[in-house]
Amino acid sequence: MRHDHLLTANQLTREDIELVLDRAAEVDANPAAFGKRHAGTLLGLCFFEPSTRTKMSFEAAMKRLGGDVVDMGSVDSSSVKKGESLADTVRVVEGYADALVLRHPLMGAAKMASEFVDVPLVNAGDGAGHHPTQTLLDLYTIRENAGLDDLTIGIMGDLKYGRTVHSLATALTNFGASQHFVSPESLKLPRSVRYDLHEAGATVREHTDLEAVLPQLDVLYVTRIQRERFPDENEYHRIAGEYQIDAETLDAAKDDLTVMHPLPRVDEIAPEIDDTDHARYFEQAHNGVPVRMALLDMLLEGDS
Amino acid sequence: MSDTDKQLRVSKIENGTVIDHVHGGQALNVLAILGIDGSGGEQVAIGMNVPSDTLATKDIVKVEGRELSQDEVDVLSLIAPDATINIVRDYEVVEKHRVDRPGTVTGVLSCPNRNCITNADEPVETRFDVLRDGVRCEFCGQIIREDIASHIDDD
């Protein structure tokens, strides 16, 4: 990779993505070979928003590379509570760690923070903006299950605020995937993501229901419709109910359809799907560790 | 309007800048970009919705005693892409050039996305990439296509 920081999926070329995924496959095949590669290395975790999977998988990845983490802890127990700026926080933590992982509720936070530090900085989610490492593990999972070439994918749920969707849709343009976006009118893709897709030559195909497009799909990527986005609880229930899938829904799907979800889910995917061959969301979450090991390995060794 | 009229219009100021061929109705936004609201004592003359050969109507802004910087001209290009800049010294037009659209504009526009990091209390200037038909925040990606002048940061 040519980058010092990983901020958005927009900066990733097909070659970059394949390098990370190939390295992740090497990690998966022989984790012990990577077990001491970064002994003595410290990763700084700056999470200004709650996180379970992303934070734990970064921590696991760093420790499995032989390194360790320093964690600023919750916002309530940090200097942020005293009014410290993000710019100051990352400049301080840079002095403690060899690389930084940042999650922040505001869009563009990682981009701004990267301009204040010299160590590699990884965006682990910036508001409704981007989540590029989620995208890398999503792509790894897709490649393992359906391949990345000639892919037809449906992306369903909250496409407006879903940062995982924004990064995934952008990254998939590198592979010429046929993308179908399924959402309520009020949660359609934002203008900025449409712009990126158009600039990349992709066609934006939008639907308000899954039914028409489901039989074509190799992958169905489901995201949570966030209750907090709706001022009216009844409206939320009316809309959310139309974007839930169960075993009966999938009767119309290809037998080898891969169903994914960045998690956490609420009730978008019925538990009865968990035990079917379609379900790949837990595998997807587990892939966060080898993929983040690969990414950290490449960023820390300056694999330019 | 004849060339003689134009010459008269331009030669009325002794030293300063005449911004010509501004789209009709944008003159006040040009002043906003230049940070001129009258409180600084500048002498300013404005012609609004003047008949034009090349534009249906145009505005003209004349600022006495001030020559525009390249940064100011860059930003002007966002709302007045056809403008010509005339630098006047001793009643003579000594330079005349068209505006060019810059690649980026820094520290001039505010981002309308309230969830953008540039709207938090952080030590960062706004930066917008200039697109074919608008501008885009380099931080949050927000695209502004309509009424760019209303996003001029007046801090």
HADDOCK unambig.tbl for C-alpha pairs under 7 A between the chains (distance, minus, plus):
assign (segid A and resid 85 and name CA) (segid B and resid 122 and name CA) 6.02 0.50 0.50
assign (segid A and resid 86 and name CA) (segid B and resid 122 and name CA) 6.97 0.50 0.50
assign (segid A and resid 87 and name CA) (segid B and resid 122 and name CA) 6.72 0.50 0.50
assign (segid A and resid 106 and name CA) (segid B and resid 115 and name CA) 5.24 0.50 0.50
assign (segid A and resid 106 and name CA) (segid B and resid 116 and name CA) 5.59 0.50 0.50
assign (segid A and resid 106 and name CA) (segid B and resid 117 and name CA) 5.44 0.50 0.50
assign (segid A and resid 107 and name CA) (segid B and resid 115 and name CA) 5.96 0.50 0.50
assign (segid A and resid 107 and name CA) (segid B and resid 116 and name CA) 4.81 0.50 0.50
assign (segid A and resid 107 and name CA) (segid B and resid 117 and name CA) 5.82 0.50 0.50
assign (segid A and resid 107 and name CA) (segid B and resid 139 and name CA) 6.94 0.50 0.50
assign (segid A and resid 107 and name CA) (segid B and resid 140 and name CA) 4.96 0.50 0.50
assign (segid A and resid 108 and name CA) (segid B and resid 116 and name CA) 6.13 0.50 0.50
assign (segid A and resid 108 and name CA) (segid B and resid 117 and name CA) 5.55 0.50 0.50
assign (segid A and resid 108 and name CA) (segid B and resid 139 and name CA) 4.17 0.50 0.50
assign (segid A and resid 108 and name CA) (segid B and resid 140 and name CA) 4.55 0.50 0.50
assign (segid A and resid 109 and name CA) (segid B and resid 117 and name CA) 5.39 0.50 0.50
assign (segid A and resid 111 and name CA) (segid B and resid 139 and name CA) 6.11 0.50 0.50
assign (segid A and resid 112 and name CA) (segid B and resid 139 and name CA) 6.99 0.50 0.50
assign (segid A and resid 129 and name CA) (segid B and resid 140 and name CA) 6.62 0.50 0.50
assign (segid A and resid 192 and name CA) (segid B and resid 141 and name CA) 5.83 0.50 0.50
assign (segid A and resid 192 and name CA) (segid B and resid 142 and name CA) 5.95 0.50 0.50
assign (segid A and resid 192 and name CA) (segid B and resid 143 and name CA) 6.18 0.50 0.50
